[in-house]
């Protein structure tokens, strides 16, 4: 008789979507799929929502016609991961992402706003994003009142070669250096 340990079930992106289609996962449940596991996201408070809105507006105005700025949009990283970042700056596409959700190659900038989740965003999620080649990640960290800027992803090492702590001044995405956000306005 063999003594095998039971293996945990890994959900695929297709499984995840089916759970939503049949009503097991409801939109209000705030769940994302990370490496085959369903993870509950923290409820969004007023600071978190306002910071997303502020960043969305600033980027939308600065990037009109050059990129698509999207809030709370699912991002399909692979067959087992579909996080829902707070903000995405995406390459323009004729279908405006109606025909398929964005993937890693579509992302010019990804922003996570962390009220209580900044450590998770800077460690586990940053490693996931680096592994999938997300070119630039910002983590807005309310606790430290800084923005952590991650650039130069190293997929094989699941890390970013460049990580900067930005406490003040103006911050601009690599892809659009003329479009910026004032750090002081975020906190």
Phi, psi and omega in degrees: 000131182273149181246077179268143174278141176296143179262142177292150178281130174258122177279140173269169175300320178297317177300314181303314180294322178295322178299324176287318181298322182269001174088007177290318173254126181255153182306325181287349183289341179048070181236142173230157182259118180234114178050045176085357180251140175275119182244133178281131177268148179296148175301146182271121177271179185294320179298315180301309181298317180294323179292319176299314181298318180297312179297318180301311182298313181299316181288321180299314180296319182284336186248008183311124178083351182250338181203165176256127178254126186224137179254141173053043181258131176299143180235116181274108181273322179195195182290347186234005181222124175221078177287170178234081182299158179294318179217145173229138167252117189246151173299142176298143178218140185305322182275359182051033177069025174285324186277337179199146177295156178294153175239180184305321182291347180272345190270124174264329178206136176237134181236130171247132177256117185246107172277301178245356186250011186302321180297315177299316180296322183280340182254280185297313182289321177299319178297318178297314181294319178297316180302330181261010172075025175294120190295323183212132179232131170247134172243113178276113188253101182295320183301315182268350183054049177220166170246125177268120182255121180248126179221166180061069180294139174245095187302318184291334180260357182053047179206168175256136179288328180246119174229119181241145175260117182248117185258334182206172180091201185249138181241131181232145177292149178304317184291339183219073186297342179275352182254118184227169179230133176281126182298319184302328181287349182275339187242000000 
